[in-house]
Amino acid sequence: MAEGTIKRLTDKGFGFIDTGSENDMFFHSSNLEGVSYDELREGQRVSYTEGQGPKGPRAENVKLV
């Protein structure tokens, strides 16, 4: 699993993970495991698997580290 840092959260139930490369990874609240969207904060470390969504790459199986 890849790891990154939550870079930005929105009030619409999705956010972006700083992957350490120039491209951030999109994630949706439906792809969280073991944590609710309301518990997330910017700057937290997460692990995830890279998947493909309808609009491009997205993080799946997102968990707090």
Protein Blocks (a to p, Z undefined) as FASTA:
>chain_A
ZZdddfbdcfeopacddehiabdcdddfklpghiafklpcehiacdddddddfkbccdeh
iacZZ
